[in-house]
């Protein structure tokens, strides 16, 4: 039996991994410029960002979209 592989680039990626990877790649300063939300601009931390993003669909979508756009750049390193 053949296992079907998902074409979704976010398949199996947790929100925590996305935020940690984006922070490692951009830093909170640049991340806050790219996605202007309070949890990235005022006393940012991965923990507080996750708390906000888990409750806020529109903000989580912005993080997911940025992660998908950034993925090819992160894989080059």
PQR file of N, CA, C, O and H, with PARSE charges and radii, in Angstrom:
ATOM      1  N   UNK A   1       0.829  -1.193   0.000 -0.4000 1.5000
ATOM      2  CA  UNK A   1       0.000   0.000   0.000 -0.0000 2.0000
ATOM      3  C   UNK A   1       0.870   1.251   0.000  0.5500 1.7000
ATOM      4  O   UNK A   1       1.852   1.340   0.736 -0.5500 1.4000
ATOM      5  N   UNK A   2       0.500   2.200  -0.822 -0.4000 1.5000
ATOM      6  CA  UNK A   2       1.274   3.430  -0.939 -0.0000 2.0000
ATOM      7  C   UNK A   2       0.731   4.489   0.024  0.5500 1.7000
ATOM      8  O   UNK A   2      -0.481   4.677   0.136 -0.5500 1.4000
ATOM      9  H   UNK A   2      -0.298   2.128  -1.419  0.4000 1.0000
ATOM     10  N   UNK A   3       1.623   5.161   0.700 -0.4000 1.5000
ATOM     11  CA  UNK A   3       1.208   6.225   1.611 -0.0000 2.0000
ATOM     12  C   UNK A   3       1.159   7.532   0.831  0.5500 1.7000
ATOM     13  O   UNK A   3       2.120   7.908   0.160 -0.5500 1.4000
ATOM     14  H   UNK A   3       2.607   5.008   0.609  0.4000 1.0000
ATOM     15  N   UNK A   4       0.019   8.220   0.931 -0.4000 1.5000
ATOM     16  CA  UNK A   4      -0.110   9.506   0.240 -0.0000 2.0000
ATOM     17  C   UNK A   4       0.562  10.589   1.056  0.5500 1.7000
ATOM     18  O   UNK A   4       0.343  10.700   2.262 -0.5500 1.4000
ATOM     19  H   UNK A   4      -0.762   7.915   1.476  0.4000 1.0000
ATOM     20  N   UNK A   5       1.365  11.370   0.404 -0.4000 1.5000
ATOM     21  CA  UNK A   5       2.047  12.461   1.076 -0.0000 2.0000
ATOM     22  C   UNK A   5       1.264  13.751   0.878  0.5500 1.7000
ATOM     23  O   UNK A   5       0.823  14.048  -0.233 -0.5500 1.4000
ATOM     24  H   UNK A   5       1.544  11.280  -0.575  0.4000 1.0000
ATOM     25  N   UNK A   6       1.092  14.508   1.937 -0.4000 1.5000
ATOM     26  CA  UNK A   6       0.330  15.750   1.862 -0.0000 2.0000
ATOM     27  C   UNK A   6       1.113  16.809   1.082  0.5500 1.7000
ATOM     28  O   UNK A   6       2.329  16.935   1.226 -0.5500 1.4000
ATOM     29  H   UNK A   6       1.451  14.267   2.839  0.4000 1.0000
ATOM     30  N   UNK A   7       0.393  17.558   0.261 -0.4000 1.5000
ATOM     31  CA  UNK A   7       1.021  18.673  -0.459 -0.0000 2.0000
ATOM     32  C   UNK A   7       1.016  19.940   0.387  0.5500 1.7000
ATOM     33  O   UNK A   7       1.594  20.952  -0.007 -0.5500 1.4000
ATOM     34  H   UNK A   7      -0.594  17.455   0.144  0.4000 1.0000
ATOM     35  N   UNK A   8       0.374  19.889   1.536 -0.4000 1.5000
ATOM     36  CA  UNK A   8       0.292  21.041   2.430 -0.0000 2.0000
ATOM     37  C   UNK A   8       1.646  21.258   3.104  0.5500 1.7000
ATOM     38  O   UNK A   8       2.110  20.395   3.848 -0.5500 1.4000
ATOM     39  H   UNK A   8      -0.096  19.066   1.857  0.4000 1.0000
ATOM     40  N   UNK A   9       2.290  22.416   2.847 -0.4000 1.5000
ATOM     41  CA  UNK A   9       3.612  22.657   3.452 -0.0000 2.0000
ATOM     42  C   UNK A   9       3.553  22.761   4.979  0.5500 1.7000
ATOM     43  O   UNK A   9       4.581  22.647   5.646 -0.5500 1.4000
ATOM     44  H   UNK A   9       1.913  23.118   2.243  0.4000 1.0000
ATOM     45  N   UNK A  10       2.358  22.977   5.533 -0.4000 1.5000
ATOM     46  CA  UNK A  10       2.220  23.100   6.985 -0.0000 2.0000
ATOM     47  C   UNK A  10       1.868  21.764   7.640  0.5500 1.7000
ATOM     48  O   UNK A  10       1.746  21.686   8.862 -0.5500 1.4000
ATOM     49  H   UNK A  10       1.523  23.069   4.991  0.4000 1.0000
ATOM     50  N   UNK A  11       1.704  20.723   6.838 -0.4000 1.5000
ATOM     51  CA  UNK A  11       1.332  19.416   7.384 -0.0000 2.0000
ATOM     52  C   UNK A  11       2.372  18.938   8.399  0.5500 1.7000
ATOM     53  O   UNK A  11       3.554  18.810   8.080 -0.5500 1.4000
ATOM     54  H   UNK A  11       1.803  20.787   5.845  0.4000 1.0000
ATOM     55  N   UNK A  12       1.919  18.680   9.607 -0.4000 1.5000
ATOM     56  CA  UNK A  12       2.812  18.173  10.647 -0.0000 2.0000
ATOM     57  C   UNK A  12       3.641  19.230  11.358  0.5500 1.7000
ATOM     58  O   UNK A  12       4.436  18.900  12.238 -0.5500 1.4000
ATOM     59  H   UNK A  12       0.958  18.784   9.866  0.4000 1.0000
ATOM     60  N   UNK A  13       3.471  20.494  10.991 -0.4000 1.5000
ATOM     61  CA  UNK A  13       4.245  21.581  11.613 -0.0000 2.0000
ATOM     62  C   UNK A  13       3.374  22.234  12.691  0.5500 1.7000
ATOM     63  O   UNK A  13       2.262  22.683  12.411 -0.5500 1.4000
ATOM     64  H   UNK A  13       2.825  20.762  10.276  0.4000 1.0000
ATOM     65  N   UNK A  14       3.875  22.282  13.895 -0.4000 1.5000
ATOM     66  CA  UNK A  14       3.108  22.909  14.976 -0.0000 2.0000
ATOM     67  C   UNK A  14       3.259  24.423  14.924  0.5500 1.7000
ATOM     68  O   UNK A  14       4.212  24.953  14.354 -0.5500 1.4000
ATOM     69  H   UNK A  14       4.778  21.917  14.123  0.4000 1.0000
ATOM     70  N   UNK A  15       2.302  25.099  15.528 -0.4000 1.5000
ATOM     71  CA  UNK A  15       2.372  26.555  15.615 -0.0000 2.0000
ATOM     72  C   UNK A  15       3.634  26.975  16.372  0.5500 1.7000
ATOM     73  O   UNK A  15       4.278  27.964  16.021 -0.5500 1.4000
ATOM     74  H   UNK A  15       1.527  24.668  15.991  0.4000 1.0000
ATOM     75  N   UNK A  16       3.976  26.220  17.406 -0.4000 1.5000
ATOM     76  CA  UNK A  16       5.182  26.523  18.193 -0.0000 2.0000
ATOM     77  C   UNK A  16       6.430  26.458  17.302  0.5500 1.7000
ATOM     78  O   UNK A  16       7.291  27.334  17.373 -0.5500 1.4000
ATOM     79  H   UNK A  16       3.453  25.416  17.691  0.4000 1.0000
ATOM     80  N   UNK A  17       6.522  25.428  16.473 -0.4000 1.5000
ATOM     81  CA  UNK A  17       7.675  25.288  15.573 -0.0000 2.0000
ATOM     82  C   UNK A  17       7.720  26.454  14.585  0.5500 1.7000
ATOM     83  O   UNK A  17       8.791  26.993  14.305 -0.5500 1.4000
ATOM     84  H   UNK A  17       5.822  24.716  16.416  0.4000 1.0000
ATOM     85  N   UNK A  18       6.554  26.841  14.056 -0.4000 1.5000
ATOM     86  CA  UNK A  18       6.509  27.966  13.113 -0.0000 2.0000
ATOM     87  C   UNK A  18       7.045  29.242  13.770  0.5500 1.7000
ATOM     88  O   UNK A  18       7.898  29.929  13.208 -0.5500 1.4000
ATOM     89  H   UNK A  18       5.684  26.404  14.283  0.4000 1.0000
ATOM     90  N   UNK A  19       6.537  29.546  14.960 -0.4000 1.5000
ATOM     91  CA  UNK A  19       6.953  30.776  15.645 -0.0000 2.0000
ATOM     92  C   UNK A  19       8.440  30.710  15.982  0.5500 1.7000
ATOM     93  O   UNK A  19       9.166  31.680  15.766 -0.5500 1.4000
ATOM     94  H   UNK A  19       5.844  28.988  15.417  0.4000 1.0000
ATOM     95  N   UNK A  20       8.896  29.580  16.508 -0.4000 1.5000
ATOM     96  CA  UNK A  20      10.324  29.445  16.855 -0.0000 2.0000
ATOM     97  C   UNK A  20      11.212  29.585  15.619  0.5500 1.7000
ATOM     98  O   UNK A  20      12.245  30.252  15.672 -0.5500 1.4000
ATOM     99  H   UNK A  20       8.306  28.792  16.683  0.4000 1.0000
ATOM    100  N   UNK A  21      10.819  28.963  14.512 -0.4000 1.5000
ATOM    101  CA  UNK A  21      11.608  29.067  13.273 -0.0000 2.0000
ATOM    102  C   UNK A  21      11.623  30.502  12.740  0.5500 1.7000
ATOM    103  O   UNK A  21      12.668  31.000  12.321 -0.5500 1.4000
ATOM    104  H   UNK A  21       9.979  28.420  14.469  0.4000 1.0000
ATOM    105  N   UNK A  22      10.473  31.156  12.759 -0.4000 1.5000
ATOM    106  CA  UNK A  22      10.410  32.541  12.260 -0.0000 2.0000
ATOM    107  C   UNK A  22      11.223  33.485  13.138  0.5500 1.7000
ATOM    108  O   UNK A  22      11.900  34.379  12.630 -0.5500 1.4000
ATOM    109  H   UNK A  22       9.624  30.751  13.100  0.4000 1.0000
ATOM    110  N   UNK A  23      11.160  33.289  14.453 -0.4000 1.5000
ATOM    111  CA  UNK A  23      11.949  34.126  15.366 -0.0000 2.0000
ATOM    112  C   UNK A  23      13.439  33.872  15.150  0.5500 1.7000
ATOM    113  O   UNK A  23      14.235  34.811  15.154 -0.5500 1.4000
ATOM    114  H   UNK A  23      10.610  32.562  14.866  0.4000 1.0000
ATOM    115  N   UNK A  24      13.816  32.616  14.962 -0.4000 1.5000
ATOM    116  CA  UNK A  24      15.234  32.290  14.722 -0.0000 2.0000
ATOM    117  C   UNK A  24      15.709  32.896  13.404  0.5500 1.7000
ATOM    118  O   UNK A  24      16.852  33.342  13.301 -0.5500 1.4000
ATOM    119  H   UNK A  24      13.169  31.853  14.958  0.4000 1.0000
ATOM    120  N   UNK A  25      14.845  32.914  12.407 -0.4000 1.5000
ATOM    121  CA  UNK A  25      15.225  33.411  11.083 -0.0000 2.0000
ATOM    122  C   UNK A  25      15.219  34.939  11.017  0.5500 1.7000
ATOM    123  O   UNK A  25      16.166  35.544  10.514 -0.5500 1.4000
ATOM    124  H   UNK A  25      13.916  32.551  12.490  0.4000 1.0000
ATOM    125  N   UNK A  26      14.152  35.560  11.524 -0.4000 1.5000
ATOM    126  CA  UNK A  26      13.979  37.012  11.404 -0.0000 2.0000
ATOM    127  C   UNK A  26      14.335  37.783  12.681  0.5500 1.7000
ATOM    128  O   UNK A  26      14.808  38.917  12.605 -0.5500 1.4000
ATOM    129  H   UNK A  26      13.383  35.069  11.933  0.4000 1.0000
ATOM    130  N   UNK A  27      14.114  37.184  13.840 -0.4000 1.5000
ATOM    131  CA  UNK A  27      14.182  37.926  15.101 -0.0000 2.0000
ATOM    132  C   UNK A  27      12.842  38.617  15.323  0.5500 1.7000
ATOM    133  O   UNK A  27      12.091  38.842  14.374 -0.5500 1.4000
ATOM    134  H   UNK A  27      13.730  36.263  13.902  0.4000 1.0000
ATOM    135  N   UNK A  28      12.544  38.952  16.574 -0.4000 1.5000
ATOM    136  CA  UNK A  28      11.254  39.575  16.872 -0.0000 2.0000
ATOM    137  C   UNK A  28      11.113  40.955  16.233  0.5500 1.7000
ATOM    138  O   UNK A  28      10.009  41.340  15.849 -0.5500 1.4000
ATOM    139  H   UNK A  28      13.154  38.769  17.345  0.4000 1.0000
ATOM    140  N   UNK A  29      12.212  41.709  16.110 -0.4000 1.5000
ATOM    141  CA  UNK A  29      12.116  43.057  15.528 -0.0000 2.0000
ATOM    142  C   UNK A  29      11.577  43.009  14.106  0.5500 1.7000
ATOM    143  O   UNK A  29      10.612  43.699  13.778 -0.5500 1.4000
ATOM    144  H   UNK A  29      13.109  41.396  16.422  0.4000 1.0000
ATOM    145  N   UNK A  30      12.198  42.199  13.270 -0.4000 1.5000
ATOM    146  CA  UNK A  30      11.763  42.090  11.878 -0.0000 2.0000
ATOM    147  C   UNK A  30      10.412  41.413  11.781  0.5500 1.7000
ATOM    148  O   UNK A  30       9.575  41.804  10.967 -0.5500 1.4000
ATOM    149  H   UNK A  30      12.982  41.638  13.536  0.4000 1.0000
ATOM    150  N   UNK A  31      10.194  40.404  12.604 -0.4000 1.5000
ATOM    151  CA  UNK A  31       8.905  39.709  12.604 -0.0000 2.0000
ATOM    152  C   UNK A  31       7.776  40.691  12.936  0.5500 1.7000
ATOM    153  O   UNK A  31       6.702  40.634  12.336 -0.5500 1.4000
ATOM    154  H   UNK A  31      10.874  40.086  13.265  0.4000 1.0000
ATOM    155  N   UNK A  32       8.023  41.578  13.881 -0.4000 1.5000
ATOM    156  CA  UNK A  32       7.041  42.597  14.239 -0.0000 2.0000
ATOM    157  C   UNK A  32       6.789  43.599  13.129  0.5500 1.7000
ATOM    158  O   UNK A  32       5.700  44.167  13.046 -0.5500 1.4000
ATOM    159  H   UNK A  32       8.895  41.624  14.368  0.4000 1.0000
ATOM    160  N   UNK A  33       7.779  43.827  12.272 -0.4000 1.5000
ATOM    161  CA  UNK A  33       7.586  44.701  11.108 -0.0000 2.0000
ATOM    162  C   UNK A  33       6.795  43.980  10.024  0.5500 1.7000
ATOM    163  O   UNK A  33       5.935  44.575   9.374 -0.5500 1.4000
ATOM    164  H   UNK A  33       8.664  43.366  12.340  0.4000 1.0000
ATOM    165  N   UNK A  34       7.085  42.705   9.833 -0.4000 1.5000
ATOM    166  CA  UNK A  34       6.403  41.925   8.795 -0.0000 2.0000
ATOM    167  C   UNK A  34       4.951  41.623   9.164  0.5500 1.7000
ATOM    168  O   UNK A  34       4.065  41.659   8.310 -0.5500 1.4000
ATOM    169  H   UNK A  34       7.783  42.222  10.361  0.4000 1.0000
ATOM    170  N   UNK A  35       4.720  41.327  10.433 -0.4000 1.5000
ATOM    171  CA  UNK A  35       3.368  41.086  10.940 -0.0000 2.0000
ATOM    172  C   UNK A  35       3.203  41.994  12.149  0.5500 1.7000
ATOM    173  O   UNK A  35       3.686  41.689  13.240 -0.5500 1.4000
ATOM    174  H   UNK A  35       5.440  41.298  11.126  0.4000 1.0000
ATOM    175  N   UNK A  36       2.520  43.103  11.946 -0.4000 1.5000
ATOM    176  CA  UNK A  36       2.410  44.126  12.991 -0.0000 2.0000
ATOM    177  C   UNK A  36       1.331  43.756  14.006  0.5500 1.7000
ATOM    178  O   UNK A  36       0.204  44.249  13.954 -0.5500 1.4000
ATOM    179  H   UNK A  36       2.127  43.351  11.060  0.4000 1.0000
ATOM    180  N   UNK A  37       1.709  42.876  14.927 -0.4000 1.5000
ATOM    181  CA  UNK A  37       0.810  42.519  16.018 -0.0000 2.0000
ATOM    182  C   UNK A  37       1.558  42.696  17.339  0.5500 1.7000
ATOM    183  O   UNK A  37       2.772  42.511  17.420 -0.5500 1.4000
ATOM    184  H   UNK A  37       2.625  42.476  14.969  0.4000 1.0000
ATOM    185  N   UNK A  38       0.800  43.056  18.358 -0.4000 1.5000
ATOM    186  CA  UNK A  38       1.364  43.429  19.651 -0.0000 2.0000
ATOM    187  C   UNK A  38       2.283  42.348  20.241  0.5500 1.7000
ATOM    188  O   UNK A  38       3.316  42.666  20.829 -0.5500 1.4000
ATOM    189  H   UNK A  38      -0.186  43.206  18.292  0.4000 1.0000
ATOM    190  N   UNK A  39       1.904  41.071  20.081 -0.4000 1.5000
ATOM    191  CA  UNK A  39       2.702  40.008  20.723 -0.0000 2.0000
ATOM    192  C   UNK A  39       4.105  39.897  20.125  0.5500 1.7000
ATOM    193  O   UNK A  39       4.982  39.288  20.738 -0.5500 1.4000
ATOM    194  H   UNK A  39       1.065  40.813  19.603  0.4000 1.0000
ATOM    195  N   UNK A  40       4.336  40.472  18.943 -0.4000 1.5000
ATOM    196  CA  UNK A  40       5.676  40.473  18.355 -0.0000 2.0000
ATOM    197  C   UNK A  40       6.417  41.789  18.621  0.5500 1.7000
ATOM    198  O   UNK A  40       7.633  41.865  18.446 -0.5500 1.4000
ATOM    199  H   UNK A  40       3.624  40.967  18.445  0.4000 1.0000
ATOM    200  N   UNK A  41       5.682  42.818  19.042 -0.4000 1.5000
ATOM    201  CA  UNK A  41       6.282  44.143  19.176 -0.0000 2.0000
ATOM    202  C   UNK A  41       6.458  44.632  20.616  0.5500 1.7000
ATOM    203  O   UNK A  41       7.339  45.449  20.883 -0.5500 1.4000
ATOM    204  H   UNK A  41       4.694  42.756  19.183  0.4000 1.0000
ATOM    205  N   UNK A  42       5.640  44.146  21.537 -0.4000 1.5000
ATOM    206  CA  UNK A  42       5.730  44.611  22.924 -0.0000 2.0000
ATOM    207  C   UNK A  42       6.056  43.444  23.850  0.5500 1.7000
ATOM    208  O   UNK A  42       5.240  42.539  24.024 -0.5500 1.4000
ATOM    209  H   UNK A  42       4.924  43.482  21.320  0.4000 1.0000
ATOM    210  N   UNK A  43       7.240  43.465  24.439 -0.4000 1.5000
ATOM    211  CA  UNK A  43       7.714  42.389  25.319 -0.0000 2.0000
ATOM    212  C   UNK A  43       7.514  41.007  24.690  0.5500 1.7000
ATOM    213  O   UNK A  43       6.884  40.138  25.294 -0.5500 1.4000
ATOM    214  H   UNK A  43       7.903  44.201  24.298  0.4000 1.0000
ATOM    215  N   UNK A  44       8.043  40.799  23.487 -0.4000 1.5000
ATOM    216  CA  UNK A  44       7.755  39.547  22.780 -0.0000 2.0000
ATOM    217  C   UNK A  44       8.423  38.332  23.416  0.5500 1.7000
ATOM    218  O   UNK A  44       9.544  38.401  23.919 -0.5500 1.4000
ATOM    219  H   UNK A  44       8.555  41.505  22.997  0.4000 1.0000
ATOM    220  N   UNK A  45       7.709  37.241  23.378 -0.4000 1.5000
ATOM    221  CA  UNK A  45       8.266  35.945  23.749 -0.0000 2.0000
ATOM    222  C   UNK A  45       7.500  34.898  22.957  0.5500 1.7000
ATOM    223  O   UNK A  45       6.376  35.139  22.519 -0.5500 1.4000
ATOM    224  H   UNK A  45       6.798  37.184  22.969  0.4000 1.0000
ATOM    225  N   UNK A  46       8.105  33.751  22.779 -0.4000 1.5000
ATOM    226  CA  UNK A  46       7.434  32.670  22.056 -0.0000 2.0000
ATOM    227  C   UNK A  46       6.160  32.290  22.809  0.5500 1.7000
ATOM    228  O   UNK A  46       5.107  32.090  22.203 -0.5500 1.4000
ATOM    229  H   UNK A  46       9.018  33.555  23.135  0.4000 1.0000
ATOM    230  N   UNK A  47       6.267  32.193  24.135 -0.4000 1.5000
ATOM    231  CA  UNK A  47       5.122  31.764  24.949 -0.0000 2.0000
ATOM    232  C   UNK A  47       3.935  32.717  24.814  0.5500 1.7000
ATOM    233  O   UNK A  47       2.810  32.275  24.580 -0.5500 1.4000
ATOM    234  H   UNK A  47       7.123  32.356  24.627  0.4000 1.0000
ATOM    235  N   UNK A  48       4.177  34.018  24.961 -0.4000 1.5000
ATOM    236  CA  UNK A  48       3.065  34.977  24.864 -0.0000 2.0000
ATOM    237  C   UNK A  48       2.505  35.030  23.445  0.5500 1.7000
ATOM    238  O   UNK A  48       1.302  35.204  23.253 -0.5500 1.4000
ATOM    239  H   UNK A  48       5.091  34.377  25.151  0.4000 1.0000
ATOM    240  N   UNK A  49       3.380  34.879  22.455 -0.4000 1.5000
ATOM    241  CA  UNK A  49       2.928  34.869  21.062 -0.0000 2.0000
ATOM    242  C   UNK A  49       2.014  33.678  20.804  0.5500 1.7000
ATOM    243  O   UNK A  49       0.973  33.816  20.162 -0.5500 1.4000
ATOM    244  H   UNK A  49       4.357  34.738  22.611  0.4000 1.0000
ATOM    245  N   UNK A  50       2.405  32.508  21.308 -0.4000 1.5000
ATOM    246  CA  UNK A  50       1.584  31.313  21.112 -0.0000 2.0000
ATOM    247  C   UNK A  50       0.220  31.463  21.778  0.5500 1.7000
ATOM    248  O   UNK A  50      -0.797  31.063  21.212 -0.5500 1.4000
ATOM    249  H   UNK A  50       3.251  32.396  21.830  0.4000 1.0000
ATOM    250  N   UNK A  51       0.200  32.034  22.967 -0.4000 1.5000
ATOM    251  CA  UNK A  51      -1.069  32.247  23.675 -0.0000 2.0000
ATOM    252  C   UNK A  51      -2.004  33.101  22.829  0.5500 1.7000
ATOM    253  O   UNK A  51      -3.181  32.775  22.681 -0.5500 1.4000
ATOM    254  H   UNK A  51       1.026  32.359  23.426  0.4000 1.0000
ATOM    255  N   UNK A  52      -1.485  34.194  22.274 -0.4000 1.5000
ATOM    256  CA  UNK A  52      -2.293  35.088  21.438 -0.0000 2.0000
ATOM    257  C   UNK A  52      -2.706  34.408  20.135  0.5500 1.7000
ATOM    258  O   UNK A  52      -3.875  34.452  19.752 -0.5500 1.4000
ATOM    259  H   UNK A  52      -0.529  34.459  22.394  0.4000 1.0000
ATOM    260  N   UNK A  53      -1.751  33.784  19.457 -0.4000 1.5000
ATOM    261  CA  UNK A  53      -2.029  33.206  18.142 -0.0000 2.0000
ATOM    262  C   UNK A  53      -3.012  32.040  18.208  0.5500 1.7000
ATOM    263  O   UNK A  53      -3.772  31.822  17.265 -0.5500 1.4000
ATOM    264  H   UNK A  53      -0.801  33.748  19.768  0.4000 1.0000
ATOM    265  N   UNK A  54      -3.007  31.301  19.289 -0.4000 1.5000
ATOM    266  CA  UNK A  54      -3.944  30.180  19.428 -0.0000 2.0000
ATOM    267  C   UNK A  54      -5.386  30.663  19.570  0.5500 1.7000
ATOM    268  O   UNK A  54      -6.325  29.932  19.254 -0.5500 1.4000
ATOM    269  H   UNK A  54      -2.389  31.478  20.055  0.4000 1.0000
ATOM    270  N   UNK A  55      -5.560  31.900  20.049 -0.4000 1.5000
ATOM    271  CA  UNK A  55      -6.905  32.450  20.245 -0.0000 2.0000
ATOM    272  C   UNK A  55      -7.357  33.319  19.065  0.5500 1.7000
ATOM    273  O   UNK A  55      -8.540  33.641  18.956 -0.5500 1.4000
ATOM    274  H   UNK A  55      -4.798  32.495  20.306  0.4000 1.0000
ATOM    275  N   UNK A  56      -6.441  33.694  18.197 -0.4000 1.5000
ATOM    276  CA  UNK A  56      -6.728  34.716  17.187 -0.0000 2.0000
ATOM    277  C   UNK A  56      -6.473  34.178  15.783  0.5500 1.7000
ATOM    278  O   UNK A  56      -5.338  34.145  15.308 -0.5500 1.4000
ATOM    279  H   UNK A  56      -5.480  33.433  18.286  0.4000 1.0000
ATOM    280  N   UNK A  57      -7.556  33.757  15.130 -0.4000 1.5000
ATOM    281  CA  UNK A  57      -7.433  33.111  13.811 -0.0000 2.0000
ATOM    282  C   UNK A  57      -6.743  33.976  12.757  0.5500 1.7000
ATOM    283  O   UNK A  57      -5.873  33.495  12.032 -0.5500 1.4000
ATOM    284  H   UNK A  57      -8.478  33.783  15.516  0.4000 1.0000
ATOM    285  N   UNK A  58      -7.133  35.262  12.670 -0.4000 1.5000
ATOM    286  CA  UNK A  58      -6.564  36.104  11.616 -0.0000 2.0000
ATOM    287  C   UNK A  58      -5.056  36.272  11.790  0.5500 1.7000
ATOM    288  O   UNK A  58      -4.315  36.310  10.808 -0.5500 1.4000
ATOM    289  H   UNK A  58      -7.841  35.652  13.260  0.4000 1.0000
ATOM    290  N   UNK A  59      -4.611  36.372  13.021 -0.4000 1.5000
ATOM    291  CA  UNK A  59      -3.177  36.541  13.278 -0.0000 2.0000
ATOM    292  C   UNK A  59      -2.429  35.240  12.986  0.5500 1.7000
ATOM    293  O   UNK A  59      -1.335  35.259  12.422 -0.5500 1.4000
ATOM    294  H   UNK A  59      -5.213  36.341  13.819  0.4000 1.0000
ATOM    295  N   UNK A  60      -3.027  34.107  13.375 -0.4000 1.5000
ATOM    296  CA  UNK A  60      -2.399  32.819  13.095 -0.0000 2.0000
ATOM    297  C   UNK A  60      -2.255  32.605  11.584  0.5500 1.7000
ATOM    298  O   UNK A  60      -1.240  32.081  11.127 -0.5500 1.4000
ATOM    299  H   UNK A  60      -3.916  34.091  13.834  0.4000 1.0000
ATOM    300  N   UNK A  61      -3.264  33.008  10.811 -0.4000 1.5000
ATOM    301  CA  UNK A  61      -3.199  32.882   9.342 -0.0000 2.0000
ATOM    302  C   UNK A  61      -2.029  33.701   8.785  0.5500 1.7000
ATOM    303  O   UNK A  61      -1.332  33.251   7.875 -0.5500 1.4000
ATOM    304  H   UNK A  61      -4.090  33.434  11.182  0.4000 1.0000
ATOM    305  N   UNK A  62      -1.818  34.889   9.327 -0.4000 1.5000
ATOM    306  CA  UNK A  62      -0.697  35.726   8.868 -0.0000 2.0000
ATOM    307  C   UNK A  62       0.642  35.042   9.151  0.5500 1.7000
ATOM    308  O   UNK A  62       1.550  35.075   8.320 -0.5500 1.4000
ATOM    309  H   UNK A  62      -2.384  35.255  10.066  0.4000 1.0000
ATOM    310  N   UNK A  63       0.757  34.421  10.328 -0.4000 1.5000
ATOM    311  CA  UNK A  63       1.988  33.700  10.683 -0.0000 2.0000
ATOM    312  C   UNK A  63       2.167  32.499   9.764  0.5500 1.7000
ATOM    313  O   UNK A  63       3.274  32.244   9.288 -0.5500 1.4000
ATOM    314  H   UNK A  63       0.020  34.394  11.003  0.4000 1.0000
ATOM    315  N   UNK A  64       1.092  31.759   9.511 -0.4000 1.5000
ATOM    316  CA  UNK A  64       1.173  30.594   8.622 -0.0000 2.0000
ATOM    317  C   UNK A  64       1.589  31.015   7.217  0.5500 1.7000
ATOM    318  O   UNK A  64       2.439  30.369   6.604 -0.5500 1.4000
ATOM    319  H   UNK A  64       0.193  31.966   9.897  0.4000 1.0000
ATOM    320  N   UNK A  65       0.994  32.098   6.701 -0.4000 1.5000
ATOM    321  CA  UNK A  65       1.339  32.575   5.357 -0.0000 2.0000
ATOM    322  C   UNK A  65       2.798  33.007   5.274  0.5500 1.7000
ATOM    323  O   UNK A  65       3.489  32.688   4.306 -0.5500 1.4000
ATOM    324  H   UNK A  65       0.304  32.622   7.199  0.4000 1.0000
ATOM    325  N   UNK A  66       3.267  33.733   6.288 -0.4000 1.5000
ATOM    326  CA  UNK A  66       4.671  34.160   6.300 -0.0000 2.0000
ATOM    327  C   UNK A  66       5.591  32.941   6.380  0.5500 1.7000
ATOM    328  O   UNK A  66       6.626  32.896   5.715 -0.5500 1.4000
ATOM    329  H   UNK A  66       2.706  33.993   7.073  0.4000 1.0000
ATOM    330  N   UNK A  67       5.216  31.968   7.183 -0.4000 1.5000
ATOM    331  CA  UNK A  67       6.033  30.753   7.322 -0.0000 2.0000
ATOM    332  C   UNK A  67       6.165  30.041   5.968  0.5500 1.7000
ATOM    333  O   UNK A  67       7.262  29.630   5.589 -0.5500 1.4000
ATOM    334  H   UNK A  67       4.375  32.004   7.723  0.4000 1.0000
ATOM    335  N   UNK A  68       5.067  29.898   5.254 -0.4000 1.5000
ATOM    336  CA  UNK A  68       5.086  29.232   3.943 -0.0000 2.0000
ATOM    337  C   UNK A  68       5.960  30.017   2.963  0.5500 1.7000
ATOM    338  O   UNK A  68       6.719  29.430   2.193 -0.5500 1.4000
ATOM    339  H   UNK A  68       4.176  30.232   5.562  0.4000 1.0000
ATOM    340  N   UNK A  69       5.847  31.348   2.999 -0.4000 1.5000
ATOM    341  CA  UNK A  69       6.677  32.181   2.099 -0.0000 2.0000
ATOM    342  C   UNK A  69       8.158  32.128   2.474  0.5500 1.7000
ATOM    343  O   UNK A  69       9.024  32.232   1.606 -0.5500 1.4000
ATOM    344  H   UNK A  69       5.230  31.825   3.625  0.4000 1.0000
ATOM    345  N   UNK A  70       8.446  31.968   3.757 -0.4000 1.5000
ATOM    346  CA  UNK A  70       9.822  31.985   4.258 -0.0000 2.0000
ATOM    347  C   UNK A  70      10.491  30.612   4.164  0.5500 1.7000
ATOM    348  O   UNK A  70      11.718  30.522   4.132 -0.5500 1.4000
ATOM    349  H   UNK A  70       7.742  31.883   4.462  0.4000 1.0000
ATOM    350  N   UNK A  71       9.701  29.559   4.119 -0.4000 1.5000
ATOM    351  CA  UNK A  71      10.231  28.200   4.129 -0.0000 2.0000
ATOM    352  C   UNK A  71      11.352  27.960   3.113  0.5500 1.7000
ATOM    353  O   UNK A  71      12.382  27.396   3.480 -0.5500 1.4000
ATOM    354  H   UNK A  71       8.704  29.632   4.144  0.4000 1.0000
ATOM    355  N   UNK A  72      11.189  28.367   1.853 -0.4000 1.5000
ATOM    356  CA  UNK A  72      12.291  28.146   0.892 -0.0000 2.0000
ATOM    357  C   UNK A  72      13.586  28.845   1.297  0.5500 1.7000
ATOM    358  O   UNK A  72      14.671  28.312   1.068 -0.5500 1.4000
ATOM    359  H   UNK A  72      10.352  28.826   1.555  0.4000 1.0000
ATOM    360  N   UNK A  73      13.484  30.034   1.895 -0.4000 1.5000
ATOM    361  CA  UNK A  73      14.676  30.776   2.331 -0.0000 2.0000
ATOM    362  C   UNK A  73      15.348  30.059   3.504  0.5500 1.7000
ATOM    363  O   UNK A  73      16.575  30.003   3.584 -0.5500 1.4000
ATOM    364  H   UNK A  73      12.602  30.468   2.081  0.4000 1.0000
ATOM    365  N   UNK A  74      14.533  29.511   4.414 -0.4000 1.5000
ATOM    366  CA  UNK A  74      15.084  28.806   5.577 -0.0000 2.0000
ATOM    367  C   UNK A  74      15.764  27.516   5.153  0.5500 1.7000
ATOM    368  O   UNK A  74      16.737  27.095   5.779 -0.5500 1.4000
ATOM    369  H   UNK A  74      13.536  29.557   4.349  0.4000 1.0000
ATOM    370  N   UNK A  75      15.273  26.893   4.115 -0.4000 1.5000
ATOM    371  CA  UNK A  75      15.844  25.621   3.662 -0.0000 2.0000
ATOM    372  C   UNK A  75      17.147  25.807   2.896  0.5500 1.7000
ATOM    373  O   UNK A  75      17.888  24.845   2.697 -0.5500 1.4000
ATOM    374  H   UNK A  75      14.483  27.235   3.607  0.4000 1.0000
ATOM    375  N   UNK A  76      17.434  27.032   2.464 -0.4000 1.5000
ATOM    376  CA  UNK A  76      18.690  27.303   1.757 -0.0000 2.0000
ATOM    377  C   UNK A  76      19.886  27.285   2.682  0.5500 1.7000
ATOM    378  O   UNK A  76      20.991  26.926   2.275 -0.5500 1.4000
ATOM    379  H   UNK A  76      16.832  27.814   2.626  0.4000 1.0000
ATOM    380  N   UNK A  77      19.666  27.673   3.926 -0.4000 1.5000
ATOM    381  CA  UNK A  77      20.784  27.780   4.884 -0.0000 2.0000
ATOM    382  C   UNK A  77      21.329  26.434   5.276  0.5500 1.7000
ATOM    383  O   UNK A  77      22.266  26.356   6.071 -0.5500 1.4000
ATOM    384  H   UNK A  77      18.769  27.964   4.256  0.4000 1.0000
TER
END
